[in-house]
């Protein structure tokens, strides 16, 4: 039944959960040198590799792209001989069910002896407060039944089993080599720490909370602080964060608070999960901020208020002239009232556009367009440990921080003039946002993109986002050359802006000039063609000329 169940969930779950900040899966990639992750819609499955042995933790959905994404990680399904199953829900066993593609037919499954009762039909899995029974599961793989406290030796890999009933009656979490705790659906990470997993999907929420407290106690008694890896909300190495709300349950009936700006609006949207990103570097852990970063909005509330006030004022003036301007010539009164009224309508239209744009750009809204653009740029940038990257026009620090998070062994310098046109952006704001993200490898300085205060070939990477089009009276290609001047030989650049011919001239010719000068892998990538920004969205938002210039010097 896994195929039908997977297809059903793909259709129904986005309707139930979109916009609530519930599911926050990792993209496909490596957490560190031992643990790899594959994203399947809203769920993650994991692989632990040591001394040439690979064990799999959970088998995910009956997912059509599993073999493809494993290939991104250079993991051969045929080489997986052992699979640890936390519990038997479809998104954790689909790839080994009877109707799956059979990638792991010969693999041995390790499953809790209590959980096995679902597979034998002794017990039916219930969700939605016990009102709905899930379809039965049929699996033909060889099985090893495990119990609480049991320690396994799987080809030299130590695996300890902890029974944590609640989400299901026999849910098991696995402690691997005393260093990694794979928690399945026991823990849910919110913006302010870990909770017991989703209330609607538990057999018994009260029991789940008790199990979570017992799990923390067992780790604490032994002084263990493992990397804690969840099935749907990422990973952390901060045990205090992981158990911060161990006596509370994630309530999926409403949008989560505090809002997590990292949470996708629709967890089933996998457009950001690509092979290029999977191979680009380690996956970041869950943020444990002292406070939420505030990256502001490219269309600030002040702009909305200003146009709104102008619309009201001009509308009132138009009405006043039309009704009360009896001492005016009739024609003059009509013309004046009409001009004022047209101005009011124009300002009202711009107010509506600003509200729409503000919502789309918001880091805490549904669309999170600004964040998606930032993440897309950062995905192209790999800085060697000890290297330095430059963000030209860093604004509120969003791109600089994204690059710093992706490259923890490097330093990032963000520069900006923080002019009056963006009064809400400042060096202080950038520093506060970096602190909120827990970053210590990024600094911010005042600087001028027209004439950078750095020597030639000073940086291993240069990035920028929607900056140069705002600089009036300067040839945009010269601005690009100035930014590339400070880039080292072999350094990467990723510069995103409105690069239409009216502003930038012939960019295809510019790309060729760079290649002629010896630059490598230079590409001009449209981003308003549906890849990052929707085609219609780009036109409505005046972003249709958005392009990303990437390459290596």
HELIX and SHEET records of a PDB file:
HELIX    1   1 UNK A    2  UNK A   17  1                                  16    
HELIX    2   2 UNK A   66  UNK A   72  1                                   7    
HELIX    3   3 UNK A   77  UNK A   79  5                                   3    
HELIX    4   4 UNK A   90  UNK A   93  1                                   4    
HELIX    5   5 UNK A   94  UNK A   96  5                                   3    
HELIX    6   6 UNK A  116  UNK A  120  1                                   5    
HELIX    7   7 UNK A  199  UNK A  201  5                                   3    
HELIX    8   8 UNK A  205  UNK A  221  1                                  17    
HELIX    9   9 UNK A  239  UNK A  242  1                                   4    
HELIX   10  10 UNK A  275  UNK A  278  1                                   4    
HELIX   11  11 UNK A  301  UNK A  324  1                                  24    
HELIX   12  12 UNK A  330  UNK A  361  1                                  32    
HELIX   13  13 UNK A  369  UNK A  378  1                                  10    
HELIX   14  14 UNK A  398  UNK A  406  1                                   9    
HELIX   15  15 UNK A  420  UNK A  422  5                                   3    
HELIX   16  16 UNK A  427  UNK A  436  1                                  10    
HELIX   17  17 UNK A  468  UNK A  470  5                                   3    
HELIX   18  18 UNK A  476  UNK A  485  1                                  10    
HELIX   19  19 UNK A  501  UNK A  504  1                                   4    
HELIX   20  20 UNK A  507  UNK A  516  1                                  10    
HELIX   21  21 UNK A  535  UNK A  540  1                                   6    
SHEET    1   A 7 UNK A  29  UNK A  30  0                                        
SHEET    2   A 7 UNK A  35  UNK A  40 -1                                        
SHEET    3   A 7 UNK A  43  UNK A  50 -1                                        
SHEET    4   A 7 UNK A  53  UNK A  57 -1                                        
SHEET    5   A 7 UNK A  82  UNK A  84  1                                        
SHEET    6   A 7 UNK A 108  UNK A 112  1                                        
SHEET    7   A 7 UNK A 143  UNK A 146  1                                        
SHEET    1   B 2 UNK A 126  UNK A 127  0                                        
SHEET    2   B 2 UNK A 132  UNK A 133 -1                                        
SHEET    1   C 6 UNK A 151  UNK A 154  0                                        
SHEET    2   C 6 UNK A 157  UNK A 163 -1                                        
SHEET    3   C 6 UNK A 172  UNK A 176 -1                                        
SHEET    4   C 6 UNK A 180  UNK A 182 -1                                        
SHEET    5   C 6 UNK A 227  UNK A 229  1                                        
SHEET    6   C 6 UNK A 235  UNK A 236 -1                                        
SHEET    1   D 3 UNK A 187  UNK A 190  0                                        
SHEET    2   D 3 UNK A 193  UNK A 196 -1                                        
SHEET    3   D 3 UNK A 245  UNK A 249  1                                        
SHEET    1   E 7 UNK A 442  UNK A 446  0                                        
SHEET    2   E 7 UNK A 411  UNK A 416  1                                        
SHEET    3   E 7 UNK A 388  UNK A 392  1                                        
SHEET    4   E 7 UNK A 459  UNK A 465  1                                        
SHEET    5   E 7 UNK A 487  UNK A 498  1                                        
SHEET    6   E 7 UNK A 546  UNK A 552 -1                                        
SHEET    7   E 7 UNK A 520  UNK A 526 -1                                        
END                                                                             
